[in-house]
Amino acid sequence: MKNLLKGIMALTIMCFAAAPVLAFPDVSDNHWAAPQIKLLSEQGVIVGYPDGTFKPDNNVTRAEFAAMAIRALGQQHTKVAQPVHFSDIDEEYWAYSDIQKALYFDLISCDKAGELFRPEDSVSRAESLSVAVNALTTETISKAKAQEVLAKAYIDANIIPEWFIIPAGKAEILGMVVVAPSAEKAALEAERPATRAEVTAILFKMMEQAKLNPNAKLAEAMRKKTGDGFVVDSATVQGSIGTIPAGTILPIKLTTYISSQSSQGGAMYTATVPQNYITRDKFILVREGAALKGQLLDVRPGQYFVRNGVLVLKNALITTENDQTTVFDGTAEIYKDRNWWMKFVRWAFKGEKLEVAADGYANMKLLKPLKIDLTNGWIYE
């Protein structure tokens, strides 16, 4: 029940991620943030409400913003080994994982264990801009320089919070400060709750800057991982996404003994990826040790003068290093390599028996393409 409730809460910002809304009835084409809202909704970074609206002037909670920022940076599948304890959220809270990732990537900070996160408070403009700046590698500037830059642009530059002066200065230098064009005079309004439209525009600017100058942890996470292994010649790479096309033959290592003489059709089998599947440029597609599971699709015993044995495997699932279990649709037909004479004998007299030891190999033909994020090994369903 707890997991069910957790999932329901997550839907408040993620319910349309699988089928993003491309237009909202309450966001006109001439709305100042319409382009950013359209783009980020297409990418599943932001979502609308169940009634199909976006409500651009509504506020955003701190928890919602943490989740949005992590998705904007493409790090929703990152695993955090050492979570930080907050006194007002636990593992059952819907955004717990995203908040921990925001901490890990230095988007937000925690001065001491057990402090409050205030997940349901509205995120302020200062907080949202600070997160955006923290996602980047930036040049060091002095407080005086930041004040000078801000004073030229904003009427309230002299009253912003002390902690926000340098982040605000950096944001201004990078062109990341968002001010609605309807404002008569440009003001930072640092402590005012940010609207959904403002948050969207800030996240868009953060995404663009992070492609060029991510902070150190993000740079490592966004790097395509390389290694040695089985080269999948047919694999293609576009950006950070690798694709193994349908029809590709991949080696697998059985961890279950199977035999045409003793196994039963429909029985389950298990296997593993025996070595990394890699592209020609050595980008890792699937890591060694990923677990495979499927059924024996066709099993027929070999009988002399009647038929040769038949063993056909139908794979269904793969579990990766990310603990992701998803579809891995493939089939493998077991056969023995024979010289021409034995091929003739088995053709003429039949009766061949087939088996694969618990550490034996088979070749799996992929029936559906596999799309993989090369930065973290996540398989797109």
Buried (B, 14 or more C-beta within 10 A) or exposed (E): EEEEEBEEBBEBBBBBBEEBBEBBEBBEEEBBBBEBBBBBBEBBBBBBBEEEBBBBEBBBBBBBBBBBBBBBBBBBBBEBEEBBEBEEBEEEBBBBBBBBBBBBBBBBEBEEEEEEBBBEBBBBBBBBBBBBBBBBEBEEBEEEBBBEBBEEBBEBBEEBEEEBBBBBBBBBBBEBBBBBEEEEEBBBBBBBBBBBBBBBBBBBBBBEBBEEBBBEBBEEBBEBBEEEBBBBEBBBBEEBBBBBEBEBEBBBBBBBBBBBBEBEEEEEBBBBBBBBBBBEEBBBBBBBBBBBBBBBBBBBBBBEEEBBBBBBBBBEBBBBBBEBEBBBBBBBBBBEEEEEEEEEBBEEEBBBBBBBEEEBEBEBBBBEBBBBBBBBBBBEE
